[in-house]
Amino acid sequence: MFRWGLLSLCCLSLTMNAAVAADSKQTNFVVVLCDDLGYGDIGCFGHPHIKTPHLDQLALDGVRLTDCYAAAPVCSPSRSGLLTGRIPNRLGVYDWIPANSPMHLQSQEITIATLLKKSGYQTCHVGKWHCNGYFNSPEQPQPKDHGFDHWFSTQNNAAPSHKNPVNFVRNGKKVGPIEGYSSQIIVDEAISWLGQRDSSKPFLLMVWLHSPHEPIATANQFSDQYSAVASTPEQAEYFGNVTQLDHEVGRLMKSLDSSGNRQNTLVYFSSDNGPETLHRYKGSERSYGSPSPLRGMKLHMYEGGIRVPGIIRWPERVKAGQTITEPVASYDLLPTFCAIASVKPPSDRILDGTNVLPLLQGATVVRTRPLYWQYDRAIGENRIAVRDGDWKLLSNAHLTRFELYNLRTDVSEKEDLSKSNEARLNELTAKLKQVHAEVLAEGPEWPVGPGTGKPAKK
């Protein structure tokens, strides 16, 4: 009896030690970012036709963020804000960055990847980069200079389209033509990297898909699903493109889960801005992305330009099946990831993001500064916006005309309350002006060049 009792105690001790080891395993991070995916473009956010079973399951397994925001209503600023935890205009990334533009995410900016890498994380970026104009050139920082050990990226869109792209670069070397579709190619690389990395170390993996940014190309098996409901072949291709990216996210999650990293990996899924609003591409007679039920689309300062679908899955720490209605922005990722990984965030600069870990665990988060957006080439008169609690204030460039909305009762921004709620208007105007002055003072001037967004001083 004694020997069996001792053996049982030993087994129990080993089991407890294994459980402690599992619990103490460091958290991994996966950030899946789509390009121009609208708030209403996936099933769990209400699209009536587009099928996204894998994303719907991701939301069921985690948290659906109804008030999730991109850092900007356009791509390059949004991505730079996500990486740094800072308002993009502070960084000098004022607009989307054309090839050969002097505008870029500067070397002195500190990214999530840099911070986690210094703390022992392995880091990887796959997909669209779009944080510089001189891509794969020593003239500007590349993904490796912003903390990524491995990178397989494009400067902007997949070219000539999502099908058989020719413009990927892997760790500084041009890859050349690749057969397949960009979402599949990107996820292939991510899965390959996950399989080859050092499994004893935690990791940060950024998967930045090109889909569904135009000009798109979609495999027939996905676009054919919508021939009966789409109004045009182009719309069927768009719907199918979203389903195709959903399929690839499902593949990525399956690989992640089968590797034993499901429980201790935080997965964040979102979009860089709202759905396409311009008719810039051959064969595109209209835009097929949906901001429903929001006002505006990409390039707008209304909600449709900046509010995006958001999902977080982290089985080890976050209860499944939740819906969080409090605002969460992409520039919250840096302070949140730092808190989870026990990494000290930068203290020598203003961080605009907030650690939202308490929010994920049922507590409240108090922001010391409002959420802020500025886009000087926005469609319409509004150029600046702040959100503080349920309230949002929009302003023109000269800070002389304002619109005020209660987003909790008016998500579509139909009723301007600036005339009827003077106290709230004055409160938010003061906060907007304070942050605007900070941002204006900090943002650098660029030499005159393609798409600099802010003219150089003479």
FENHUSUL-V509322 format. One record per residue. N is the residue number from 1. RES is the residue in three letters. PHI is phi in whole degrees, 0 to 359 (* if undefined). PSI is psi in degrees with one decimal (none if undefined). Layout:
N_RES_PHI_PSI, N_RES_PHI_PSI
This chain:
1_MET_*_-42.3, 2_PHE_296_-43.4, 3_ARG_296_-41.7, 4_TRP_293_-37.3, 5_GLY_295_-41.5, 6_LEU_296_-41.4, 7_LEU_297_-40.6, 8_SER_296_-41.3, 9_LEU_296_-39.1, 10_CYS_296_-43.3, 11_CYS_297_-41.8, 12_LEU_297_-41.4, 13_SER_298_-43.9, 14_LEU_297_-40.5, 15_THR_297_-44.3, 16_MET_295_-41.2, 17_ASN_296_-38.9, 18_ALA_295_-39.9, 19_ALA_295_-41.5, 20_VAL_297_-41.7, 21_ALA_298_-41.3, 22_ALA_295_-41.7, 23_ASP_293_-31.0, 24_SER_272_-1.1, 25_LYS_298_132.6, 26_GLN_293_149.1, 27_THR_284_133.9, 28_ASN_267_161.0, 29_PHE_228_131.8, 30_VAL_234_124.6, 31_VAL_245_112.5, 32_VAL_256_115.7, 33_LEU_241_121.9, 34_CYS_270_168.6, 35_ASP_242_111.5, 36_ASP_70_22.9, 37_LEU_283_122.9, 38_GLY_283_158.9, 39_TYR_304_-35.9, 40_GLY_258_22.0, 41_ASP_270_-6.7, 42_ILE_237_160.0, 43_GLY_302_-46.9, 44_CYS_287_-4.2, 45_PHE_248_15.2, 46_GLY_103_8.3, 47_HIS_292_133.9, 48_PRO_286_-18.2, 49_HIS_235_-39.5, 50_ILE_293_129.3, 51_LYS_264_120.5, 52_THR_226_66.8, 53_PRO_297_-33.9, 54_HIS_287_-39.7, 55_LEU_290_-37.2, 56_ASP_299_-40.1, 57_GLN_291_-37.8, 58_LEU_302_-41.5, 59_ALA_293_-39.4, 60_LEU_295_-34.5, 61_ASP_279_-8.9, 62_GLY_219_-128.6, 63_VAL_233_131.8, 64_ARG_264_123.6, 65_LEU_262_104.5, 66_THR_284_-24.1, 67_ASP_242_57.8, 68_CYS_263_135.5, 69_TYR_235_142.3, 70_ALA_280_161.2, 71_ALA_284_-13.1, 72_ALA_199_163.3, 73_PRO_273_14.5, 74_VAL_210_160.0, 75_CYS_296_-62.4, 76_SER_301_-47.1, 77_PRO_299_-40.2, 78_SER_299_-44.7, 79_ARG_292_-39.5, 80_SER_294_-38.8, 81_GLY_295_-40.5, 82_LEU_299_-44.3, 83_LEU_293_-34.3, 84_THR_254_-15.6, 85_GLY_74_19.4, 86_ARG_231_152.0, 87_ILE_302_127.9, 88_PRO_303_-32.8, 89_ASN_294_-25.5, 90_ARG_296_-32.6, 91_LEU_277_-14.8, 92_GLY_86_10.8, 93_VAL_263_91.3, 94_TYR_268_-19.2, 95_ASP_202_179.1, 96_TRP_296_146.9, 97_ILE_257_113.2, 98_PRO_288_163.0, 99_ALA_301_140.7, 100_ASN_68_20.3, 101_SER_277_144.2, 102_PRO_289_-18.2, 103_MET_291_135.8, 104_HIS_194_166.5, 105_LEU_282_112.6, 106_GLN_287_158.2, 107_SER_295_-26.1, 108_GLN_282_-10.5, 109_GLU_285_142.9, 110_ILE_252_124.9, 111_THR_256_166.7, 112_ILE_305_-43.9, 113_ALA_297_-42.5, 114_THR_299_-45.2, 115_LEU_295_-46.5, 116_LEU_290_-36.2, 117_LYS_300_-42.8, 118_LYS_295_-21.5, 119_SER_265_10.1, 120_GLY_101_4.5, 121_TYR_280_145.7, 122_GLN_274_141.8, 123_THR_228_142.7, 124_CYS_213_137.0, 125_HIS_238_127.6, 126_VAL_229_134.4, 127_GLY_114_-148.3, 128_LYS_285_129.7, 129_TRP_263_-72.1, 130_HIS_59_35.3, 131_CYS_246_14.9, 132_ASN_202_165.4, 133_GLY_263_-35.5, 134_TYR_263_84.5, 135_PHE_281_138.9, 136_ASN_56_42.1, 137_SER_224_143.8, 138_PRO_291_-6.9, 139_GLU_288_-21.9, 140_GLN_219_157.5, 141_PRO_297_139.8, 142_GLN_253_176.6, 143_PRO_308_-38.7, 144_LYS_295_-30.0, 145_ASP_283_-13.9, 146_HIS_251_25.7, 147_GLY_103_5.1, 148_PHE_263_119.1, 149_ASP_297_-43.8, 150_HIS_234_133.6, 151_TRP_217_140.6, 152_PHE_220_94.2, 153_SER_218_166.5, 154_THR_238_155.5, 155_GLN_296_-48.6, 156_ASN_226_-117.6, 157_ASN_282_161.7, 158_ALA_292_134.1, 159_ALA_236_140.4, 160_PRO_281_-16.2, 161_SER_201_-166.5, 162_HIS_294_-21.4, 163_LYS_267_129.7, 164_ASN_51_57.1, 165_PRO_293_154.0, 166_VAL_240_1.8, 167_ASN_244_21.1, 168_PHE_282_147.2, 169_VAL_234_131.8, 170_ARG_246_111.9, 171_ASN_52_42.2, 172_GLY_92_-5.0, 173_LYS_246_130.2, 174_LYS_295_135.2, 175_VAL_272_-34.4, 176_GLY_87_-170.0, 177_PRO_300_137.7, 178_ILE_231_131.7, 179_GLU_278_138.8, 180_GLY_124_-170.4, 181_TYR_250_146.3, 182_SER_302_-41.4, 183_SER_299_-42.8, 184_GLN_295_-42.4, 185_ILE_296_-42.7, 186_ILE_296_-45.5, 187_VAL_291_-35.3, 188_ASP_305_-46.3, 189_GLU_295_-41.7, 190_ALA_298_-45.2, 191_ILE_296_-40.6, 192_SER_299_-44.5, 193_TRP_296_-41.9, 194_LEU_300_-36.1, 195_GLY_285_-23.3, 196_GLN_258_-12.4, 197_ARG_290_170.3, 198_ASP_282_108.3, 199_SER_290_-8.3, 200_SER_277_-8.6, 201_LYS_246_150.9, 202_PRO_286_166.8, 203_PHE_218_155.8, 204_LEU_241_122.7, 205_LEU_236_118.6, 206_MET_255_120.0, 207_VAL_244_99.7, 208_TRP_253_97.1, 209_LEU_285_151.0, 210_HIS_279_-23.8, 211_SER_286_146.0, 212_PRO_260_39.2, 213_HIS_299_138.6, 214_GLU_283_157.9, 215_PRO_282_126.2, 216_ILE_266_164.3, 217_ALA_215_133.4, 218_THR_232_138.4, 219_ALA_297_141.4, 220_ASN_302_-33.1, 221_GLN_298_-21.3, 222_PHE_262_-46.3, 223_SER_293_-32.3, 224_ASP_296_-20.3, 225_GLN_294_-15.8, 226_TYR_244_12.6, 227_SER_299_-29.0, 228_ALA_275_-20.9, 229_VAL_249_-18.7, 230_ALA_279_145.7, 231_SER_279_-22.9, 232_THR_216_161.2, 233_PRO_300_-33.1, 234_GLU_294_-39.1, 235_GLN_293_-39.5, 236_ALA_299_-38.2, 237_GLU_292_-38.5, 238_TYR_295_-50.2, 239_PHE_304_-45.3, 240_GLY_295_-32.6, 241_ASN_296_-39.2, 242_VAL_293_-41.0, 243_THR_295_-34.6, 244_GLN_293_-42.5, 245_LEU_294_-35.1, 246_ASP_299_-43.0, 247_HIS_302_-41.6, 248_GLU_289_-36.6, 249_VAL_297_-39.1, 250_GLY_299_-40.9, 251_ARG_297_-42.4, 252_LEU_296_-44.0, 253_MET_295_-38.9, 254_LYS_298_-43.0, 255_SER_295_-43.1, 256_LEU_298_-46.3, 257_ASP_293_-40.3, 258_SER_290_-18.1, 259_SER_278_-3.3, 260_GLY_89_12.5, 261_ASN_250_17.2, 262_ARG_297_-50.6, 263_GLN_294_-41.4, 264_ASN_258_20.9, 265_THR_244_124.9, 266_LEU_272_119.7, 267_VAL_253_126.7, 268_TYR_243_122.8, 269_PHE_242_133.3, 270_SER_196_-163.8, 271_SER_227_156.9, 272_ASP_281_-19.7, 273_ASN_185_-175.0, 274_GLY_286_-178.5, 275_PRO_286_154.1, 276_GLU_309_137.4, 277_THR_239_-13.4, 278_LEU_259_159.2, 279_HIS_251_76.3, 280_ARG_256_-7.7, 281_TYR_242_143.8, 282_LYS_303_130.0, 283_GLY_86_-3.4, 284_SER_261_98.1, 285_GLU_277_-16.3, 286_ARG_199_175.0, 287_SER_263_140.3, 288_TYR_249_-3.8, 289_GLY_285_155.8, 290_SER_240_124.3, 291_PRO_267_2.6, 292_SER_315_132.4, 293_PRO_262_26.4, 294_LEU_272_158.8, 295_ARG_270_137.8, 296_GLY_85_174.3, 297_MET_216_-161.2, 298_LYS_309_142.2, 299_LEU_79_-4.2, 300_HIS_264_152.5, 301_MET_269_-7.1, 302_TYR_291_170.3, 303_GLU_304_-34.7, 304_GLY_298_-20.1, 305_GLY_274_-26.6, 306_ILE_237_-22.8, 307_ARG_274_130.3, 308_VAL_226_160.1, 309_PRO_296_142.1, 310_GLY_220_134.0, 311_ILE_222_136.4, 312_ILE_233_130.0, 313_ARG_236_125.7, 314_TRP_207_79.3, 315_PRO_305_-33.1, 316_GLU_295_-32.3, 317_ARG_233_-15.6, 318_VAL_239_126.4, 319_LYS_296_134.5, 320_ALA_286_156.3, 321_GLY_80_14.2, 322_GLN_274_156.8, 323_THR_234_123.5, 324_ILE_251_125.9, 325_THR_256_-1.1, 326_GLU_282_149.3, 327_PRO_295_136.0, 328_VAL_226_131.0, 329_ALA_244_156.4, 330_SER_297_-26.1, 331_TYR_279_4.4, 332_ASP_280_-14.4, 333_LEU_297_-43.2, 334_LEU_300_-54.9, 335_PRO_295_-30.8, 336_THR_290_-46.6, 337_PHE_297_-38.6, 338_CYS_298_-42.8, 339_ALA_297_-42.4, 340_ILE_293_-40.6, 341_ALA_272_2.6, 342_SER_57_44.7, 343_VAL_248_135.3, 344_LYS_283_123.6, 345_PRO_286_164.1, 346_PRO_301_138.5, 347_SER_245_1.0, 348_ASP_261_11.7, 349_ARG_206_161.7, 350_ILE_285_127.4, 351_LEU_256_128.5, 352_ASP_269_-18.3, 353_GLY_280_164.5, 354_THR_232_145.0, 355_ASN_291_111.1, 356_VAL_259_14.9, 357_LEU_305_-43.6, 358_PRO_303_-35.7, 359_LEU_298_-38.0, 360_LEU_290_-18.1, 361_GLN_248_21.0, 362_GLY_91_2.0, 363_ALA_261_-177.6, 364_THR_256_160.0, 365_VAL_234_129.7, 366_VAL_254_117.5, 367_ARG_275_137.8, 368_THR_275_-14.9, 369_ARG_216_151.0, 370_PRO_288_158.9, 371_LEU_294_139.5, 372_TYR_221_138.4, 373_TRP_226_142.9, 374_GLN_216_125.6, 375_TYR_219_109.1, 376_ASP_284_-7.7, 377_ARG_243_25.4, 378_ALA_297_151.1, 379_ILE_287_132.9, 380_GLY_93_-178.5, 381_GLU_281_-27.6, 382_ASN_288_133.0, 383_ARG_238_-19.1, 384_ILE_225_146.8, 385_ALA_212_147.3, 386_VAL_229_148.4, 387_ARG_236_129.8, 388_ASP_227_106.7, 389_GLY_66_-128.4, 390_ASP_274_-4.1, 391_TRP_256_142.1, 392_LYS_230_135.0, 393_LEU_240_133.1, 394_LEU_245_149.4, 395_SER_218_153.6, 396_ASN_282_177.1, 397_ALA_295_-29.6, 398_HIS_267_3.1, 399_LEU_58_40.8, 400_THR_241_-11.9, 401_ARG_224_133.2, 402_PHE_229_152.1, 403_GLU_232_138.4, 404_LEU_234_130.7, 405_TYR_225_145.3, 406_ASN_263_104.0, 407_LEU_288_-20.5, 408_ARG_289_-32.9, 409_THR_254_-10.9, 410_ASP_215_70.2, 411_VAL_294_-23.4, 412_SER_272_3.0, 413_GLU_52_55.8, 414_LYS_263_-29.0, 415_GLU_247_103.2, 416_ASP_286_118.6, 417_LEU_258_14.6, 418_SER_295_-27.6, 419_LYS_274_-26.7, 420_SER_261_-10.3, 421_ASN_227_74.4, 422_GLU_295_-36.3, 423_ALA_296_-46.2, 424_ARG_293_-38.9, 425_LEU_301_-46.8, 426_ASN_294_-39.6, 427_GLU_298_-48.7, 428_LEU_286_-30.8, 429_THR_297_-40.9, 430_ALA_296_-42.1, 431_LYS_293_-42.0, 432_LEU_299_-45.4, 433_LYS_295_-35.2, 434_GLN_295_-49.2, 435_VAL_293_-38.5, 436_HIS_300_-41.2, 437_ALA_295_-40.4, 438_GLU_299_-49.0, 439_VAL_296_-42.2, 440_LEU_298_-38.0, 441_ALA_287_-30.9, 442_GLU_272_-33.0, 443_GLY_298_130.1, 444_PRO_283_161.2, 445_GLU_263_141.5, 446_TRP_253_152.3, 447_PRO_302_151.3, 448_VAL_299_129.8, 449_GLY_189_-180.0, 450_PRO_301_123.5, 451_GLY_61_33.0, 452_THR_289_-22.6, 453_GLY_79_-25.5, 454_LYS_218_116.8, 455_PRO_295_147.1, 456_ALA_289_150.8, 457_LYS_290_144.6, 458_LYS_266_none
